[in-house]
Amino acid sequence: MTKVKICGLKRKEDIEYVNKYLPDYIGFVFAESKRRVSVELAESLKKNLSPEIKTVGVFVNEDLESLLETIKRLSLDCVQIHGDESSMYIEALKEKLKGERKIEIWKAIRVKDGDSIEKMSEYNVDAFVLDAYIEGAYGGGGKTFDWELASKAKEYGKIILAGGLNIENVKEAIDKLAPFGVDVSSGVETSGYKDGDKIRDFIYKARS
């Protein structure tokens, strides 16, 4: 079954919603964004998170030592690398995490065209998050991209589809691509805040 990630949690109400409807993953954004949270706030929110839900930290061009400190402090299950990080950066991170409990590394790819997909071959990671390319932004734009490109991406590894997903299109996306996971943020919000009913409906549609 396709995994579901609800990203950009920042309030205690958001934690209550996900505890009720149990997505597979939730995401805390530590990069520049309207959904950005401090490590202190994420730590406070995570204390009340259901242990059934895995925690993903989203980072953009983060200093490696700072990243490792956050992973350790929050006991993150996954790290989503969402900037211009090189394959060398990923390999250095993997080396630093050796001997620790298993922490997944996901690399976000901003999909513009076929060249974006071919770039995936440079990385050896646990999964790829495919998001729409938006000039001057690293994600979170709520825009879809050509899903035909996503189907080609599957040869490079597990695919987590992001970018413009919502209650209306998530079932079509899963039927068409059968991705490892789907990742939603603005698609389950109303007026910029997470909406419990939309989270419930999104998860239901993704799992039906």
MDAnalysis code that builds the backbone (N, CA, C; Angstrom):
import MDAnalysis as mda
import numpy as np

u = mda.Universe.empty(624, n_residues=208, atom_resindex=np.repeat(np.arange(208), 3), trajectory=True)
u.add_TopologyAttr("name", ["N", "CA", "C"] * 208)
u.add_TopologyAttr("resid", np.arange(1, 209))
u.add_TopologyAttr("resname", ["MET", "THR", "LYS", "VAL", "LYS", "ILE", "CYS", "GLY", "LEU", "LYS", "ARG", "LYS", "GLU", "ASP", "ILE", "GLU", "TYR", "VAL", "ASN", "LYS", "TYR", "LEU", "PRO", "ASP", "TYR", "ILE", "GLY", "PHE", "VAL", "PHE", "ALA", "GLU", "SER", "LYS", "ARG", "ARG", "VAL", "SER", "VAL", "GLU", "LEU", "ALA", "GLU", "SER", "LEU", "LYS", "LYS", "ASN", "LEU", "SER", "PRO", "GLU", "ILE", "LYS", "THR", "VAL", "GLY", "VAL", "PHE", "VAL", "ASN", "GLU", "ASP", "LEU", "GLU", "SER", "LEU", "LEU", "GLU", "THR", "ILE", "LYS", "ARG", "LEU", "SER", "LEU", "ASP", "CYS", "VAL", "GLN", "ILE", "HIS", "GLY", "ASP", "GLU", "SER", "SER", "MET", "TYR", "ILE", "GLU", "ALA", "LEU", "LYS", "GLU", "LYS", "LEU", "LYS", "GLY", "GLU", "ARG", "LYS", "ILE", "GLU", "ILE", "TRP", "LYS", "ALA", "ILE", "ARG", "VAL", "LYS", "ASP", "GLY", "ASP", "SER", "ILE", "GLU", "LYS", "MET", "SER", "GLU", "TYR", "ASN", "VAL", "ASP", "ALA", "PHE", "VAL", "LEU", "ASP", "ALA", "TYR", "ILE", "GLU", "GLY", "ALA", "TYR", "GLY", "GLY", "GLY", "GLY", "LYS", "THR", "PHE", "ASP", "TRP", "GLU", "LEU", "ALA", "SER", "LYS", "ALA", "LYS", "GLU", "TYR", "GLY", "LYS", "ILE", "ILE", "LEU", "ALA", "GLY", "GLY", "LEU", "ASN", "ILE", "GLU", "ASN", "VAL", "LYS", "GLU", "ALA", "ILE", "ASP", "LYS", "LEU", "ALA", "PRO", "PHE", "GLY", "VAL", "ASP", "VAL", "SER", "SER", "GLY", "VAL", "GLU", "THR", "SER", "GLY", "TYR", "LYS", "ASP", "GLY", "ASP", "LYS", "ILE", "ARG", "ASP", "PHE", "ILE", "TYR", "LYS", "ALA", "ARG", "SER"])
u.atoms.positions = np.array([
    [0.842, -1.200, 0.000],
    [0.000, 0.000, 0.000],
    [0.879, 1.253, 0.000],
    [0.478, 2.240, -0.752],
    [1.232, 3.500, -0.836],
    [1.281, 4.198, 0.524],
    [2.470, 4.621, 0.917],
    [2.647, 5.328, 2.186],
    [2.178, 6.783, 2.048],
    [1.748, 7.352, 3.162],
    [1.270, 8.735, 3.163],
    [2.116, 9.570, 4.117],
    [2.597, 10.726, 3.608],
    [3.315, 11.681, 4.457],
    [2.556, 13.009, 4.466],
    [2.279, 13.490, 5.674],
    [1.685, 14.821, 5.840],
    [2.817, 15.737, 6.292],
    [3.138, 16.732, 5.478],
    [4.313, 17.560, 5.750],
    [3.924, 18.945, 6.250],
    [4.876, 19.580, 6.945],
    [4.700, 20.965, 7.363],
    [3.874, 21.144, 8.624],
    [3.982, 20.206, 9.572],
    [3.261, 20.348, 10.836],
    [3.939, 21.397, 11.708],
    [3.116, 22.223, 12.369],
    [3.719, 23.268, 13.199],
    [2.879, 23.644, 14.419],
    [1.726, 23.001, 14.606],
    [0.868, 23.329, 15.754],
    [0.466, 22.060, 16.495],
    [0.081, 22.214, 17.751],
    [-0.367, 21.040, 18.518],
    [-1.628, 20.451, 17.893],
    [-2.468, 21.300, 17.259],
    [-3.663, 20.789, 16.573],
    [-3.274, 19.850, 15.428],
    [-2.179, 20.182, 14.731],
    [-1.716, 19.334, 13.629],
    [-1.360, 17.938, 14.143],
    [-0.712, 17.902, 15.302],
    [-0.340, 16.624, 15.921],
    [-1.600, 15.832, 16.293],
    [-2.606, 16.526, 16.816],
    [-3.874, 15.861, 17.165],
    [-4.522, 15.244, 15.925],
    [-4.499, 15.973, 14.808],
    [-5.096, 15.450, 13.570],
    [-4.387, 14.176, 13.110],
    [-3.057, 14.222, 13.069],
    [-2.342, 13.045, 12.545],
    [-2.420, 11.865, 13.517],
    [-2.455, 12.144, 14.804],
    [-2.622, 11.045, 15.764],
    [-3.966, 10.344, 15.562],
    [-4.953, 11.106, 15.129],
    [-6.295, 10.551, 14.917],
    [-6.359, 9.722, 13.633],
    [-5.708, 10.202, 12.566],
    [-5.867, 9.564, 11.251],
    [-4.645, 8.753, 10.801],
    [-3.556, 8.837, 11.525],
    [-2.379, 7.978, 11.375],
    [-1.810, 7.828, 9.956],
    [-1.243, 8.914, 9.426],
    [-0.427, 8.745, 8.216],
    [0.822, 7.932, 8.584],
    [1.560, 7.484, 7.566],
    [2.782, 6.708, 7.840],
    [3.920, 7.607, 8.311],
    [3.956, 8.837, 7.770],
    [5.035, 9.784, 8.077],
    [4.449, 11.174, 8.280],
    [5.129, 11.967, 9.102],
    [4.864, 13.410, 9.140],
    [6.194, 14.123, 8.932],
    [6.109, 15.367, 8.446],
    [7.331, 16.122, 8.188],
    [7.385, 17.427, 8.953],
    [8.559, 17.675, 9.541],
    [8.859, 18.991, 10.124],
    [9.824, 19.690, 9.175],
    [9.501, 20.923, 8.805],
    [10.331, 21.678, 7.854],
    [11.287, 22.576, 8.634],
    [12.587, 22.377, 8.412],
    [13.614, 23.185, 9.090],
    [14.272, 24.168, 8.130],
    [13.747, 24.243, 6.910],
    [14.292, 25.161, 5.904],
    [13.417, 26.413, 5.825],
    [13.919, 27.418, 5.120],
    [13.168, 28.674, 4.956],
    [11.826, 28.393, 4.294],
    [10.749, 28.675, 5.003],
    [9.406, 28.351, 4.523],
    [8.390, 28.933, 5.487],
    [7.167, 29.138, 5.011],
    [6.121, 29.598, 5.927],
    [5.740, 28.494, 6.917],
    [6.185, 27.265, 6.633],
    [5.908, 26.148, 7.544],
    [7.138, 25.780, 8.394],
    [8.131, 26.635, 8.341],
    [9.356, 26.327, 9.095],
    [9.085, 26.276, 10.599],
    [9.726, 25.307, 11.274],
    [9.660, 25.229, 12.739],
    [11.079, 25.208, 13.291],
    [11.230, 25.670, 14.516],
    [12.520, 25.561, 15.196],
    [12.677, 24.136, 15.702],
    [13.892, 23.756, 15.985],
    [14.144, 22.423, 16.551],
    [13.423, 22.299, 17.891],
    [13.398, 23.382, 18.652],
    [12.742, 23.364, 19.966],
    [11.243, 23.101, 19.832],
    [10.604, 23.764, 18.855],
    [9.170, 23.549, 18.664],
    [8.896, 22.131, 18.174],
    [9.707, 21.660, 17.228],
    [9.531, 20.295, 16.719],
    [9.680, 19.271, 17.845],
    [10.637, 19.521, 18.724],
    [10.866, 18.614, 19.855],
    [9.635, 18.578, 20.766],
    [9.074, 19.738, 21.021],
    [7.879, 19.850, 21.856],
    [6.686, 19.137, 21.208],
    [6.500, 19.334, 19.905],
    [5.387, 18.698, 19.193],
    [5.553, 17.176, 19.129],
    [6.781, 16.746, 18.907],
    [7.039, 15.304, 18.741],
    [6.746, 14.517, 20.020],
    [6.855, 15.166, 21.159],
    [6.582, 14.472, 22.435],
    [5.164, 13.914, 22.486],
    [4.254, 14.568, 21.766],
    [2.854, 14.130, 21.776],
    [2.453, 13.352, 20.520],
    [3.431, 13.052, 19.660],
    [3.148, 12.338, 18.416],
    [3.022, 10.837, 18.666],
    [2.040, 10.209, 18.029],
    [1.882, 8.755, 18.147],
    [3.158, 8.050, 17.709],
    [3.623, 7.068, 18.485],
    [4.834, 6.334, 18.109],
    [4.667, 5.510, 16.829],
    [3.433, 5.367, 16.366],
    [3.195, 4.629, 15.115],
    [3.604, 5.436, 13.890],
    [3.744, 6.750, 14.063],
    [4.026, 7.639, 12.929],
    [5.521, 7.964, 12.887],
    [6.131, 7.791, 11.722],
    [7.559, 8.102, 11.567],
    [7.752, 9.595, 11.290],
    [8.866, 10.122, 11.780],
    [9.141, 11.556, 11.681],
    [10.226, 11.840, 10.642],
    [9.911, 12.770, 9.741],
    [10.842, 13.187, 8.685],
    [11.258, 14.633, 8.939],
    [12.549, 14.899, 8.876],
    [13.041, 16.278, 8.930],
    [13.361, 16.743, 7.523],
    [12.870, 17.915, 7.145],
    [13.091, 18.453, 5.797],
    [14.127, 19.580, 5.884],
    [15.224, 19.423, 5.136],
    [16.352, 20.359, 5.201],
    [16.741, 20.831, 3.804],
    [17.195, 22.071, 3.711],
    [17.691, 22.626, 2.446],
    [19.082, 23.199, 2.670],
    [20.071, 22.585, 2.005],
    [21.457, 23.071, 2.058],
    [21.933, 23.314, 3.500],
    [21.601, 22.400, 4.376],
    [21.936, 22.530, 5.797],
    [23.385, 22.110, 6.052],
    [24.053, 22.823, 6.934],
    [25.392, 22.413, 7.376],
    [25.293, 20.991, 7.946],
    [26.238, 20.146, 7.570],
    [26.159, 18.725, 7.926],
    [26.137, 18.497, 9.433],
    [26.975, 19.214, 10.169],
    [27.024, 19.017, 11.624],
    [25.716, 19.461, 12.287],
    [25.159, 20.543, 11.799],
    [23.877, 21.030, 12.310],
    [22.765, 20.015, 12.024],
    [22.810, 19.445, 10.840],
    [21.843, 18.422, 10.447],
    [21.928, 17.199, 11.367],
    [23.126, 16.751, 11.609],
    [23.338, 15.581, 12.482],
    [22.855, 15.845, 13.906],
    [23.068, 17.057, 14.367],
    [22.623, 17.438, 15.710],
    [21.099, 17.367, 15.819],
    [20.419, 17.843, 14.768],
    [18.952, 17.820, 14.759],
    [18.430, 16.385, 14.683],
    [19.053, 15.558, 13.855],
    [18.664, 14.145, 13.754],
    [18.725, 13.486, 15.126],
    [19.834, 13.738, 15.818],
    [20.054, 13.111, 17.126],
    [19.065, 13.637, 18.169],
    [18.903, 14.945, 18.187],
    [18.046, 15.551, 19.214],
    [16.587, 15.111, 19.076],
    [16.125, 14.961, 17.833],
    [14.718, 14.618, 17.602],
    [14.494, 13.130, 17.328],
    [15.584, 12.351, 17.292],
    [15.471, 10.928, 16.931],
    [14.662, 10.768, 15.644],
    [15.052, 11.516, 14.615],
    [14.333, 11.456, 13.337],
    [14.444, 10.070, 12.714],
    [13.385, 9.652, 12.049],
    [13.393, 8.371, 11.332],
    [13.904, 8.537, 9.907],
    [13.663, 9.711, 9.332],
    [14.054, 9.985, 7.943],
    [14.575, 11.408, 7.827],
    [15.479, 11.592, 6.876],
    [15.994, 12.918, 6.555],
    [15.663, 13.184, 5.092],
    [14.950, 14.275, 4.827],
    [14.608, 14.656, 3.456],
    [15.498, 15.826, 3.058],
    [16.408, 15.545, 2.118],
    [17.391, 16.521, 1.662],
    [16.803, 17.217, 0.440],
    [16.483, 18.512, 0.573],
    [15.617, 19.149, -0.419],
    [16.284, 20.304, -1.178],
    [17.605, 20.427, -1.078],
    [18.272, 21.552, -1.735],
    [19.178, 21.135, -2.877],
    [20.351, 21.783, -2.952],
    [21.308, 21.530, -4.036],
    [22.440, 20.599, -3.598],
    [22.164, 19.804, -2.567],
    [23.216, 18.948, -2.002],
    [23.740, 17.960, -3.049],
    [25.043, 17.751, -3.013],
    [25.686, 16.850, -3.975],
    [25.626, 15.408, -3.482],
    [25.989, 14.491, -4.367],
    [26.074, 13.083, -3.971],
    [27.154, 12.905, -2.901],
    [28.186, 13.756, -2.936],
    [29.255, 13.681, -1.919],
    [28.702, 14.042, -0.535],
    [27.826, 15.025, -0.491],
    [27.175, 15.421, 0.762],
    [26.376, 14.237, 1.323],
    [25.617, 13.571, 0.444],
    [24.805, 12.416, 0.862],
    [25.697, 11.301, 1.394],
    [26.802, 11.038, 0.688],
    [27.709, 9.961, 1.121],
    [28.353, 10.305, 2.467],
    [28.689, 11.576, 2.667],
    [29.264, 12.009, 3.945],
    [28.243, 11.829, 5.070],
    [26.990, 12.147, 4.783],
    [25.925, 11.973, 5.770],
    [25.752, 10.498, 6.118],
    [25.753, 9.660, 5.106],
    [25.601, 8.208, 5.344],
    [26.742, 7.676, 6.209],
    [27.947, 8.170, 5.921],
    [29.122, 7.737, 6.696],
    [28.970, 8.128, 8.162],
    [28.482, 9.351, 8.404],
    [28.304, 9.845, 9.779],
    [27.215, 9.061, 10.516],
    [26.240, 8.550, 9.770],
    [25.117, 7.840, 10.401],
    [25.389, 6.347, 10.586],
    [26.529, 5.879, 10.121],
    [26.863, 4.460, 10.256],
    [26.885, 4.054, 11.721],
    [26.342, 2.882, 11.990],
    [26.372, 2.394, 13.365],
    [25.201, 2.879, 14.190],
    [24.497, 3.912, 13.685],
    [23.299, 4.383, 14.371],
    [22.143, 3.452, 13.983],
    [20.990, 3.635, 14.633],
    [19.791, 2.945, 14.165],
    [19.540, 3.372, 12.719],
    [18.758, 2.600, 11.987],
    [18.525, 2.898, 10.569],
    [17.761, 4.214, 10.413],
    [18.383, 5.156, 9.733],
    [17.744, 6.437, 9.422],
    [17.711, 6.558, 7.903],
    [16.513, 6.647, 7.346],
    [16.377, 6.734, 5.892],
    [16.802, 8.106, 5.391],
    [17.375, 8.120, 4.198],
    [17.724, 9.377, 3.536],
    [16.921, 9.474, 2.249],
    [16.136, 10.534, 2.150],
    [15.354, 10.807, 0.945],
    [15.937, 12.040, 0.263],
    [16.096, 11.978, -1.055],
    [16.582, 13.135, -1.819],
    [15.451, 13.695, -2.664],
    [15.178, 14.967, -2.494],
    [14.142, 15.622, -3.295],
    [14.724, 16.024, -4.651],
    [13.946, 15.764, -5.687],
    [14.301, 16.154, -7.048],
    [13.223, 17.104, -7.565],
    [13.639, 18.301, -7.962],
    [12.676, 19.274, -8.514],
    [12.564, 18.995, -10.015],
    [11.423, 18.453, -10.403],
    [11.266, 17.924, -11.758],
    [10.855, 19.025, -12.743],
    [11.748, 19.273, -13.683],
    [11.493, 20.263, -14.738],
    [11.324, 19.565, -16.079],
    [12.193, 18.572, -16.326],
    [12.175, 17.853, -17.604],
    [12.914, 16.520, -17.426],
    [13.166, 15.854, -18.530],
    [13.833, 14.556, -18.475],
    [15.216, 14.615, -17.850],
    [15.908, 15.736, -18.014],
    [17.245, 15.875, -17.421],
    [17.173, 15.817, -15.896],
    [16.096, 16.349, -15.334],
    [15.921, 16.305, -13.876],
    [15.874, 14.855, -13.396],
    [15.203, 14.008, -14.189],
    [15.057, 12.594, -13.820],
    [16.411, 11.882, -13.925],
    [17.143, 12.166, -14.984],
    [18.442, 11.513, -15.183],
    [19.414, 11.849, -14.056],
    [19.240, 13.017, -13.451],
    [20.107, 13.434, -12.348],
    [20.007, 12.478, -11.155],
    [18.887, 11.759, -11.079],
    [18.683, 10.833, -9.962],
    [19.750, 9.744, -9.904],
    [20.326, 9.417, -11.058],
    [21.329, 8.346, -11.098],
    [22.577, 8.686, -10.289],
    [22.755, 9.959, -9.955],
    [23.947, 10.382, -9.191],
    [23.854, 9.993, -7.713],
    [22.634, 9.720, -7.242],
    [22.422, 9.553, -5.799],
    [22.086, 8.118, -5.416],
    [22.647, 7.695, -4.299],
    [22.321, 6.388, -3.723],
    [21.596, 6.651, -2.402],
    [20.260, 6.669, -2.461],
    [19.450, 7.025, -1.294],
    [18.317, 6.009, -1.126],
    [17.585, 6.130, -0.029],
    [16.493, 5.186, 0.246],
    [15.248, 5.480, -0.583],
    [15.039, 6.745, -0.936],
    [13.882, 7.123, -1.760],
    [14.111, 8.510, -2.341],
    [13.356, 8.801, -3.398],
    [13.382, 10.129, -4.030],
    [12.018, 10.789, -3.875],
    [12.027, 12.045, -3.440],
    [10.799, 12.843, -3.377],
    [10.749, 13.687, -4.643],
    [9.754, 13.448, -5.485],
    [9.631, 14.197, -6.744],
    [8.671, 15.359, -6.554],
    [9.193, 16.567, -6.729],
    [8.400, 17.780, -6.536],
    [8.478, 18.610, -7.813],
    [7.547, 19.523, -7.968],
    [7.545, 20.381, -9.157],
    [8.687, 21.396, -9.093],
    [9.289, 21.663, -10.235],
    [10.320, 22.702, -10.325],
    [9.640, 24.062, -10.349],
    [10.035, 24.921, -9.415],
    [9.552, 26.306, -9.396],
    [10.784, 27.203, -9.296],
    [10.931, 28.090, -10.239],
    [12.097, 28.977, -10.283],
    [12.278, 29.696, -8.945],
    [13.496, 29.572, -8.380],
    [13.828, 30.295, -7.157],
    [13.256, 29.707, -5.877],
    [12.637, 28.518, -5.960],
    [12.063, 27.894, -4.758],
    [12.525, 26.447, -4.657],
    [12.558, 25.950, -3.433],
    [13.000, 24.572, -3.216],
    [11.849, 23.614, -2.922],
    [10.607, 24.047, -3.162],
    [9.471, 23.168, -2.926],
    [8.373, 23.902, -2.190],
    [7.320, 23.151, -1.879],
    [6.212, 23.738, -1.125],
    [5.347, 24.680, -1.932],
    [5.436, 24.588, -3.281],
    [4.673, 25.508, -4.117],
    [3.271, 25.039, -4.444],
    [2.960, 23.799, -4.114],
    [1.622, 23.290, -4.381],
    [1.299, 23.121, -5.855],
    [2.330, 22.916, -6.690],
    [2.132, 22.750, -8.132],
    [2.419, 21.310, -8.544],
    [1.623, 20.797, -9.479],
    [1.895, 19.462, -10.017],
    [2.908, 19.585, -11.161],
    [3.415, 18.426, -11.607],
    [4.295, 18.393, -12.771],
    [3.863, 17.218, -13.645],
    [4.548, 17.008, -14.748],
    [4.193, 15.948, -15.689],
    [4.453, 14.579, -15.058],
    [3.393, 13.872, -14.733],
    [3.536, 12.583, -14.061],
    [4.158, 11.503, -14.952],
    [4.174, 11.730, -16.273],
    [4.856, 10.776, -17.152],
    [6.339, 10.713, -16.799],
    [6.898, 11.855, -16.403],
    [8.299, 11.891, -15.980],
    [8.493, 11.079, -14.706],
    [7.497, 11.122, -13.827],
    [7.585, 10.366, -12.577],
    [7.618, 8.872, -12.840],
    [6.880, 8.424, -13.856],
    [6.882, 6.988, -14.154],
    [8.261, 6.540, -14.634],
    [8.966, 7.413, -15.356],
    [10.333, 7.093, -15.803],
    [11.294, 7.056, -14.617],
    [10.984, 7.849, -13.585],
    [11.878, 7.963, -12.426],
    [11.948, 6.683, -11.606],
    [10.948, 5.827, -11.732],
    [10.879, 4.637, -10.868],
    [12.055, 3.686, -11.069],
    [12.712, 3.772, -12.220],
    [13.852, 2.867, -12.450],
    [15.048, 3.215, -11.555],
    [15.026, 4.421, -10.965],
    [16.150, 4.850, -10.125],
    [15.935, 4.542, -8.641],
    [14.748, 4.092, -8.268],
    [14.511, 3.768, -6.858],
    [13.087, 4.065, -6.435],
    [12.855, 4.006, -5.128],
    [11.524, 4.282, -4.590],
    [11.158, 5.747, -4.837],
    [9.903, 5.949, -5.204],
    [9.430, 7.290, -5.543],
    [8.366, 7.730, -4.543],
    [8.543, 8.946, -4.014],
    [7.521, 9.591, -3.197],
    [7.043, 10.794, -4.007],
    [5.786, 10.771, -4.390],
    [5.253, 11.826, -5.249],
    [4.771, 13.001, -4.412],
    [5.244, 14.189, -4.752],
    [4.845, 15.421, -4.063],
    [4.460, 16.448, -5.121],
    [4.071, 17.627, -4.675],
    [3.785, 18.714, -5.610],
    [2.343, 18.743, -6.075],
    [1.538, 19.555, -5.421],
    [0.175, 19.792, -5.888],
    [-0.818, 18.669, -5.644],
    [-0.472, 17.703, -4.803],
    [-1.429, 16.632, -4.506],
    [-2.518, 17.139, -3.572],
    [-3.717, 16.613, -3.759],
    [-4.844, 16.987, -2.905],
    [-5.887, 15.877, -2.930],
    [-7.005, 16.111, -2.290],
    [-8.058, 15.096, -2.198],
    [-8.579, 14.707, -3.576],
    [-8.594, 15.671, -4.512],
    [-9.159, 15.426, -5.843],
    [-8.267, 14.561, -6.734],
    [-6.945, 14.684, -6.587],
    [-6.072, 14.001, -7.565],
    [-5.218, 12.878, -6.997],
    [-5.233, 12.650, -5.679],
    [-4.299, 11.661, -5.118],
    [-4.610, 10.238, -5.580],
    [-5.884, 9.921, -5.711],
    [-6.233, 8.563, -6.144],
    [-5.756, 8.322, -7.575],
    [-5.959, 9.313, -8.445],
    [-5.495, 9.201, -9.837],
    [-3.974, 9.032, -9.876],
    [-3.269, 9.804, -9.044],
    [-1.801, 9.722, -9.014],
    [-1.341, 8.316, -8.616],
    [-1.993, 7.756, -7.611],
    [-1.595, 6.416, -7.142],
    [-1.960, 5.356, -8.173],
    [-3.156, 5.473, -8.773],
    [-3.571, 4.508, -9.807],
    [-2.608, 4.528, -10.986],
    [-2.146, 5.722, -11.332],
    [-1.300, 5.892, -12.518],
    [0.145, 5.468, -12.275],
    [0.671, 5.769, -11.079],
    [2.111, 5.617, -10.846],
    [2.489, 4.545, -9.829],
    [1.541, 4.161, -8.970],
    [1.843, 3.228, -7.881],
    [3.156, 3.603, -7.177],
    [3.255, 4.838, -6.675],
    [4.503, 5.256, -6.020],
    [4.658, 4.595, -4.658],
    [5.872, 4.605, -4.141],
    [6.099, 4.122, -2.773],
    [5.305, 4.966, -1.787],
    [5.269, 6.294, -2.048],
    [4.565, 7.177, -1.125],
    [4.027, 8.426, -1.807],
    [3.124, 9.110, -1.109],
    [2.638, 10.424, -1.547],
    [2.866, 11.399, -0.395],
    [3.179, 12.641, -0.763],
    [3.587, 13.662, 0.207],
    [2.725, 14.900, -0.012],
    [2.014, 15.340, 1.026],
    [1.104, 16.468, 0.873],
    [1.327, 17.489, 1.975],
    [1.150, 18.761, 1.640],
    [1.218, 19.819, 2.645],
    [0.079, 20.808, 2.408],
    [0.226, 21.683, 1.408],
    [-0.823, 22.685, 1.167],
    [-2.146, 22.048, 0.761],
    [-2.095, 20.847, 0.174],
    [-3.310, 20.164, -0.270],
    [-4.227, 19.715, 0.852],
    [-3.739, 19.762, 2.102],
    [-4.599, 19.427, 3.251],
    [-4.686, 20.625, 4.202],
    [-4.618, 21.825, 3.617],
    [-4.711, 23.046, 4.414],
    [-5.920, 23.877, 3.996],
    [-6.410, 24.670, 4.917],
    [-7.428, 25.680, 4.655],
    [-6.904, 26.997, 5.236],
    [-6.805, 28.016, 4.402],
    [-6.288, 29.333, 4.819],
    [-4.913, 29.216, 5.485],
    [-4.076, 28.305, 4.950],
    [-2.699, 28.200, 5.434],
    [-2.498, 27.346, 6.666],
    [-3.548, 26.694, 7.141],
    [-3.429, 25.835, 8.331],
    [-3.936, 24.432, 8.009],
    [-3.308, 23.448, 8.618],
    [-3.738, 22.065, 8.419],
    [-5.207, 21.918, 8.818],
    [-5.935, 21.147, 7.994],
    [-7.365, 20.948, 8.164],
    [-7.598, 19.466, 8.455],
    [-8.137, 19.162, 9.616],
    [-8.325, 17.771, 10.036],
    [-9.182, 16.969, 9.078],
    [-10.244, 17.557, 8.555],
    [-11.126, 16.838, 7.620],
    [-10.397, 16.520, 6.315],
    [-9.592, 17.474, 5.852],
    [-8.843, 17.241, 4.605],
    [-7.768, 16.166, 4.803],
    [-7.122, 16.160, 5.970],
    [-6.136, 15.114, 6.266],
    [-6.818, 13.747, 6.265],
    [-7.962, 13.670, 6.933],
    [-8.729, 12.416, 6.981],
    [-9.080, 11.940, 5.578],
    [-9.623, 12.851, 4.750],
    [-10.079, 12.470, 3.411],
    [-8.910, 12.103, 2.501],
    [-7.803, 12.823, 2.631],
    [-6.624, 12.529, 1.807],
    [-6.101, 11.129, 2.121],
    [-5.961, 10.825, 3.389],
    [-5.458, 9.504, 3.795],
    [-6.407, 8.399, 3.343],
    [-7.711, 8.642, 3.508],
    [-8.695, 7.649, 3.089],
    [-8.586, 7.363, 1.598],
    [-8.505, 8.443, 0.792],
    [-8.439, 8.259, -0.670],
    [-7.124, 7.578, -1.089],
    [-6.038, 7.948, -0.419],
    [-4.743, 7.350, -0.763],
    [-4.716, 5.859, -0.449],
    [-5.446, 5.460, 0.568],
    [-5.418, 4.057, 0.997],
    [-6.537, 3.213, 0.421],
    [-7.479, 3.849, -0.258],
    [-8.584, 3.058, -0.816],
    [-8.179, 2.558, -2.199],
])
